[in-house]
Amino acid sequence: MPAPLIRHPFMSQTALAECDGQAMVQAMLAFELALVEVQERQGALPAGTHCAMCERLETHAFDLDALAAGVASGGNAAIPFVKQGRAALPEALKRYWHMGATSQDVIDSALMLLLKPRLAALDALLLRCRAAAVELMKTHEQSVMVGRTLMQQALPITFGVKVAHWAIGLEQARRRLVTTELPVQFGGAVGVHSGWGEQGLDFMDALAERLGLAAPVLPWHTDRQPIHALATALDAVAGAAEKAALDVSLLTQTEIGEISEPGGEDMGESSAMPHKRNPVRCALIRAACRQIHGHTTVLLNAGAQPLERGLGEWHAEWSPLIDSALSLEGALEQLAVLLEGLEVHPEAMQRNLAITGGAIMAEPVSRLLAPVVGQDAAKRISAEAAETARIERRGYAEVLAEHPEVQGRIDSAELERAADPTLYLGSTQKQVQRAIDWLGTP
């Protein structure tokens, strides 16, 4: 698979570099050495065992190709890793290597260790997005634009309140993700610390503290709630990011042109059409998020695992779990740049408000007319005047004032107010301020 060309571009390059095969080996080694340290501290191993193992293994060159080949016969990378580690130890230490652990303990804990810095990076990116969104909200609190429902013009809103909804969605997902626990895994062959008695739980808790991971209530070999919680939290962020990118991409369309992606050398270029400035950042964000949604489906479908060890379900989790984090980090890197450099065009918003000849204000006009001419007539007159204004390119209020059923019956100033989009914004201004207060500051 030509991953560097068709898969990696949607991921964070920093994260890719930090989550390679060598990183997985180091995470597995960190688990094994921490286990030895914990067992030695609690008197289960001879003094000096941990230091002796560190001296032998911390600089040992594990054979990644052999590890990869070993997965085909053992079903996971921990089995060939444990073999290589034991082979590198002197005879006196071999018996203390991987004591009381099973392959799933190694793999699950290593994945949690790999994901821990990724969640920190995601949180930092979401805070960048939040700060950029707040600035946009403040700047465009009163930038009136068309609100659209079912892809059609509906009623006026402000760009500030639109950004507020993006920011709220992202922040809700961020707060969910930041509370998601990454638990250590240690239960031994069937999850009950066989051979260690009650001391096994003490080892598990001490191991969690040593590795900086959460201590679970019990080993979670086939209880995949931690994976379910993590996968859905990542997917929630992806959904919020995709929403913002979708809105931006729609508003950048040539015929709408209310905003533009930030420029840059070769950014958004077409292979055939020199005039184009494609919303490439939005495309990258949405592509990454769509893949995350697919990965989430795999993870959720693997949630119910048989007896004391999954048969394929556990194995199916590894790639989509890591890929989700890497793709989300890539998407948020793009989203942060997008929000920080978004070009907003209020003049285009004003143009689009007037494109229907005032029909966007037909509802408030109809409400004004109804007490005078009746409900049905009010709806008909407001629509007729909007169409006339559009065809003749005249002001909506002016056309209304001249309508034979309205002329002389309603003050022209009232008609002007009813037809003014800036006076029909509901609670938008307070919504923006309320959102800013709720979002707080990074």
N, C-alpha and C positions, 0 to 999 in steps of 0.2 A: 504493500500500500504506500503510495507516495505521500505520506503524512505531512511532510514539510510544505507541500503545495496545496493540499485540499483539506487538511484537518487542523494543522498547527496555526495557520493565520488567524483563526477565530479565537485562539487561546492567548493568554498572557505569556509573552516570551520570557519574562522574569520567572514566572511560576513554572514554566516548562523546564527551564534550566535548573530549578531547585527541586524538581520532582522527577528526576531521571532515575535510571536503574541503580546508580550508585547511591542516590539518596534513599532509595528503598532498602538497600543493604545496610546503610548506616542506621536507619530507623530500626531494622530488625536487630542489629547489633546492640543498639541502645537498650532495647527491651531485655535482651538476654543478659547483658552486663548489669543492668539495674536489678534484675531478678537475683543474680548471684550476690550483689551487694546487700540486698534486703535479707536474703537467706543467711548470709554471713553475720549481719548485724544482730539477727535474732537467734544466733547460736546453732543454726542448722548446718553450717559449713565451717570448716577449719579457718581460723584467722589467717589472713593473707591471701585467701583464694581469689578474692575480687581483684586485688592489685596484680597478682600473677597473671590472671586472665587478660586484664587490660593491657599489660605489657606485650602479651603474645598476639592479641587480636585487634587492638586499635590501629595498628599499622599494617595488619595483614591484608594482602591483596586478594580479595575474593574474586573468583573467576565468574564474571557475569554471563559469559556464553554458556558455561557449564550449568550455571543456575537456571538459565532459560531452558536449556535442554532437559534439565531435571524436572521441570514442571510437567512435561508431557507424560512422565512415568509416575510421578508422585501426586500430581493434581494441584500442587501449590508450591510457591517459591521457598517456603520455610523448610521443607524437607531437605532439598539439596543444600540450602544454606546451613542448616544444623550439621549436616554431614561434613561440609567443608570446614566449619568452625571447629568441630571436634577433631578432625584430622590435623588441624594446625596446632593443637594443644599437646603438651607432653602427657605421658601416660598417667601421671599422678593427678592431672586436672580433668581428664576426659569425663570421669564419672560425675563431676559437679556441673557440667555444661548442660543446660536445658533441663535441669532437674524439676520434675513436677509440672512442666509445661507441655502444651500440645501445639500442633501447627497453627490452629486457629488463634491461639493466644498470641503467637508471634505476628501473624498477618494482620489481625484486627488492631492490635496495639500499634503496629508500625504504620498502618494507614491513619490512625488517629494522630500519630506524631507528625506525619507528613501534612495532614490537613490543618493542624493547629496554626502554623504561620500563615497558611492560606486564608483562614478565617480572619486573622488579624489584618491581612492585606485587604480583604474584602470590606472590612469595617472602615478602614482608612479611606478607601475609594468612595464608599457610601457617604462618609462625612464630607468629602470633597464635593460630591454631587449635591449634598444638602446645602452647603455653603453657596455654591454657584446658583442653585435654585432660589435661595432666599434673596440673593442680589437681583436676580431677574424679577422676582415677585415685587420687590421694592421699586425697581425701576419702571415696571410696567403695570403697576397697580391700577392706573387709569387709562391704559392703552386699550381702547374699545375695539373689539373685533366681532366677527360673526361667530355665534355659537351654532354648531351643526348637529343635527340628529338624523340618523339613517342616511348620512352622507349629504344631507340637504341643509340649506340655510334655515335656521329656526328663529332664534332671538339673540340679541347682543349680549356678550359677556366681556370680560377683559382678559388680556393675555396673562396678566398677573394671577388671576384665579385659575386659569388653565395650568400654569406652572405649579401653583399651589397643590393641585390634585396630583401631579406627578411626584412632587416632593413628599406629600403625605403617604402615598403608596410606597415609595422607596424607604421612607423612615419607618413605617410600620413593619416592613419586611426586615429592615436592619435590626430593629429592636427584637424581633423574633429570632433572627440568626444569632445575635450576640448572646442570647440566653441558652442557646443550644449547647448541650454538654458533649464533650468528646471523652468517653469513658475508657479506662484501661480494660483490657481483657486478660483474665487469668483464672482458669478453672481446671486445667489439666484435661486428661483424656475424655471424661464424660461430664465435666463441669462441676465436680464436687471435691476437687483437690485430693484425689485419691492418694493415700499414703501419708498425708500430712495432718489428718485430723482437723481440729478446729483452727490449727495454726495457719491453714490455707487462706482463710479470710483475712488474717492479719497480714500475710504476705501480699494479698491483693490490695489491701488498703495502703500499705507502705509503698508498694510498687506504683500506685497511682500518684501518691505524693512525690515520690522520687522523680517520676517522669513528667510531672506537671499536668496530669490528666485527671478527669473526674473519677471518683470511686463509685462504682455501681453498687446497687443493693446486693446483687448476686452476679456471678458470671452470666454472660448473655449470649452464649453460643448460638442457640436457635431462637432467642428472644430478640428480634431485630428492630425493636422499637427505637433504639438509638440511631440506627441507619434510616429508619422511616422519618424520624424527626429531623435529621440533618438533611436528607434529600428534599423533603417538602419545604424546609426553610430556604434552601438554595433555590428551589423552584419558585418560591414566592418572590424572592429578589429578582429572579429572571423575568417573572411576569410583570413586575413593576417597571423594570428597565425596558422591556419590550413595548409596554404601553407608551412610554415617553418617546421612544424611537419611532413607533408607528405614527403618532401624532405629528412629530417633526417631519417625517417623510411626506405625509399627506399635505402639510402646509408649505412644503418647499416646491410643490408642483408648479410648473411654469404658469398655468392659468390662475393659480392662487398667489404664490410668491410672497406670503406674509412673513416667512422667515427663511434663512439660509444656514446651511452648515458652515462652520468655520473653514476657511480656505487653507491652503498649504500646497507645497510643491507637488504637482501631479495628483493632488487629492481630488477625487471625483471625476477624473478624466475618462473619456470614452476612447475605445480603440479605433473608432471610425468617424466619430462626429466631434470635431474640435470645439463646437459651441457649447457642449454639454458640461454641466457641473452636477454630477450625480450625487445623491445623498448616500455616499459609500459608508460613512460611519454608521448610519441607521441600518444599512444592509448588514454590516458586520455584527452589530448588536443583535438584530433580529435573527440572523442565522445562528449565532451562538445560543441564543435563548431557545430557539426551536429545538436545537439539539439537546439542550438541558431538559426540556419537557419530555423528550423521548427517553433520555436516560432515567428520568424520574419514574416513568412507566415501568422500566425494567426493574428498578429498585423496589417499587411498590409490589410488583408481581412476585418478587422474591421474598416477600415479608413472612410468609408462612413456611417454615422450614421443618423437616421431619425429625422427630425424636431428638437425639442429642448432637447431631451434626448434619448440616445441609448437604444434599446430594445434587450439586449443580447450582442450587439457588445461591448459596454463599459465594461460590466461585463467580457467579454472574454479576455480583455486586462490585467487584474491585475496579474494573475499568470505568463503568459509568459514574461511579462515585468520584473518582479522581478527575475524570474528564469534565464532570459537571462543575467542580470547583475551578479548574483551569479555564474552562470556557466562560464561566461567570466573571472571573477576574479579567479576562480579556474584554468582555462586554462592558464591564464597568470602567475599565481604562478608557475605552472609546466614549462612553457616556459622560464621564467627567470632562474630557476635552470638549465634547459637544456642548455641554451646558455652559462651560466656562467661556467658550468663544462663540456662542450662538448669535447670529446676526438677525435682529428683529427689524421689520419694516412696517412701522405704523402707517405710513402713507398707503401701502398696499391694503392694509386692514380697512382704512377709510374708503378706499376705492371699492373693495368688495362689499362693504356695508351698503353702498349706494347702487350696486350692480343690478338689483331687482327693482330699482325705481322707488324704493321705500316699502316694498312688500314685507320686509323683515319686521316692520313696525305695524303691520296690519292688525295684530292682536290688541295692542293698547289703543289704537285708533278705533277699532270696533267697540272696545269697552267705553270709549268716550261717546261714540255715536248712539249706542244702544238706548240710553234713556230718552233720547230725542226722537229717533226714527224707528225704534224697535230692533229686536235682536237679529232677525233675518235680514232686514234691510241694512243694518249696520255691517254685517259680514259681507254682503254683496257690494255695498258702496266702497268699503275699504279695499276690496280686491279690485274693483273697477278702477279706482283712482291709482292704485299701485301699477296696474298694467298701463294706464295712460302715461303715468310718470316715466315708466321704463321706455315706452315707445317714443315719446316726445322729448325725453331727456330733460325733464323739468322736475322741480322740487315736489316731493310728495305732499307736503302741507299746502303748497300753492294750488295743486290740482284739486285737493280735497275742498279747499275754500271755494273753488269755482263750480263744484258739483252742484247740480240743480236742487238736489234734495238736502244739501248741507248749507248752501249759500245763504248767509244772513242769519242762520239759526245757531251757529256756534262761533264763538270769538276766534279770530285767526291766531291769536297768541296761544290759545288752548290747543288749537290744531298743531301749531309749531312745537309745543311741548310734547304732545302725544307722539309726534313723528320724529322726535329727537332720540337717537339710540343712546346717547350719553345720559339720558334721564330715565332710562328703563333698565337699570343694571341690578335691581334687587339688592341682595346683601353682599354683592361681590367685594366691596371694599372692606367690610367687616370680616368676610371670610378670609381674605388675604391676611389681615392682621391677626385673626384667630389662628390661622395656620402658622404664621411666623412665631407667635407666642408658644404654640404647642411644639414646634420643631426645636425651639431653643437655639443654642449656639454650640458649635463643636467644642 
